């Protein structure tokens, strides 16, 4: 399919099978160079452009936020671009002893990853945004274990677009309804950090 970047004079881009990376319930992802293109199967489910605009407040390079809006030939918004992260693994893989021993993930390296994760969360909060669904599937770790990347950023809570979902394993059950706060984010972060250091969820020991 052919798409254009809204507000850019770069001309149409062709996304075909050679660029295809993966597909899911919402749509498909294509990759060209260091840029990923998320195309929604149903344009009606497209992330609101207003939320993409509010997410631009996130400037940390390791937060993989939506960037440019993608338009089809009828000038309908059908997706967005984001930075493509290669050679990385889901954070949850680092929780197991087998992975740590096989990959040489030492306690010192894990401490640096924890500090990197703390820095990401601090930056997000500084921008007036909440992660909310801060679970172990929404972060990637570089193979060199020197960086943590925030993904699925379209689910973050911004000023005018509240979050609607959170994994039960990282939820602060003191929060009533969807009234998430910086404090509930830090509760979720504590669950992740415990797993990063101990390899097990704090309530499953």
N, C-alpha and C positions, 0 to 999 in steps of 0.2 A: 504494500500500500504506500501511497505518497502522503507525506505530511509536511506542514510548514511550521516554523516557530513563530508564534504570535509576537508581533512587534519587531521582528528581525527581517532584514533584507537578504537573507542567505539563500533564498530560493527553496524549492521543494526538495525533500529528502525521500529516497525510496528505501523502505524497510521490507526485506524479503527473507526467504528461508535461511540464507547464509548468515543473516544477522540475528536469527532467533535464538533466545536463551532459554526461556521457560514460559509456562502458562499456568494459570490458576483459575480460581472461581471468578475473579474480577476481570481478567484479561490476559494479555501477553506482554512479555518484556523482550526487547531487542537491544543489541549492543553494537555500537559503531565506535571503535577506538576506546576512549575513556568515558564515553557517554552512554547511559542506558535510557531507553525509551519505553515508558509504560503506556500501553494502549488498552483502553477499556473495551470489553466486549459490548457493553451497552453504554453509549455516551451519556445516558441519563444518570448513570452512577458515577460519572466523572467527579473528581474532587473539586469542590467549589473554587473558582478562580480567586475569590476573596480570601479563602484560607491559604492558598498558595502564596498570595501577597503577604499575609500576616506571618507566614513561616519564613519569609525572607529576612526577618530579624535575626535568624540563626546564622551566625557568621563563622562558627567553628568549622574548619575544613573536614573534620571527621564526623560531622552530622550530615547524613546523606539525605538532604531535604529536596523536595520538588523544586525545579528551577524554571524552565521555560514551558509555557503552555503549548501543546501541539494541536494544530487544526487540520481537519481533513479537507478534501477538495471543495466541500460545501461550506467551509469556514466554520464548522462546528468543532467545539473543543472536545477532543477524544482522548487526551492523555497529557503527559508531561515528561520532561527530561529530568535526569538526576545523574550524579557522578556514579560511575561504575567502579566497584571495588573488586579487584581480582586477588587471588591467592590469599583468601581469608576463610576462617571457619566460624560456625556459630559459637557464641559464648558457651552454650551448654556443653559442648564437647570437651571443654577444658575442665569440667567438674570431676571427671573420672580419673582414678589413679592410673589406670592403664594408659590413657592418653598422655598424662603428664610424664610418666616414665618413658614412654615411647618417643615423645617429642622433645624431651629435655626441658619441660616447663617447670622451672625451679620456684621455690617460695619467693625468692627475690624478684623474679620476673613477674610472678603473679601479683606481688605488691605493687609493682609499677602499673600493671593493668588496672588494678583497683583504683589507684590514684588517677589514672587516665579516665576511668569511668566517672569518678567523682568530679573531675574537671568538666566533663561533658555535661553532667547534670547541673553543675553550678552555672555553666554558660546558658543552658536552656532556661533556668529559672531567672537569670539575670535579664533575659529577653522578655520576661513576662509570660512565659509559656510553661506548660506542664507536660511531662511525659505520659503520666497516668498508667498506661499498660507497660510498665517497666519489667517485662519478663525476659528470660534468658534467650528467647528466640528473636528478640528485637535488637540484638547487638551482635556484631561480628568482631573477631579478633584476628589481627594480622598473623601470618605464619611465623613472622620473626618475633611475635609476642611483644611488640613495641607500640601497638596502637589498638584502640577500641573504637569501633564505628557504630553510630546510632543509625538504625534502619527503620523502615515502616514509620517514618516521620509523619506521614499523612494522618496518622491516628492521634498525634499530639493534640493537646487542648490549647487553643489560642483564645484571644479576647472575645471573639464573636462566634467561635465554633467549639462548643463543649465536646469533650470525649464521651463516648457512649459505651465503651467496653473495656474490661480489664480481666486478666487471667486470675482466677481465684487464689492461686498459690502466692501471688504478690500483693493481694488486696489487703488494705487496712480495714478490717470489718467494723471499726469504730466510725467509719465514714458513712453517713446516711445518704442513701440514694446515689446521686452522681456529683455530690458536693466535694470534689477532690481538691486538695490543697498541696502546698509545698511540703507540708508535714507528711501527707499520705504518700507523696513521691519518695520521701526519705525512708519511710517504712519499707517500701518496695525495694529501694536501693540496699537497705540493710539485709533483706532476704537474699539478694544477689551476692552481696559481699560475703555473707556467711557461706554460701555455696562455693564461692571462688576460693575461699581460704580452707574450708573444711570438706568440700565435696559432697555435702548433703544439705537438704533444706533444713532451716532451723527448727521446724515443727515436725520433722520426720526422723528425728534421731532415736 
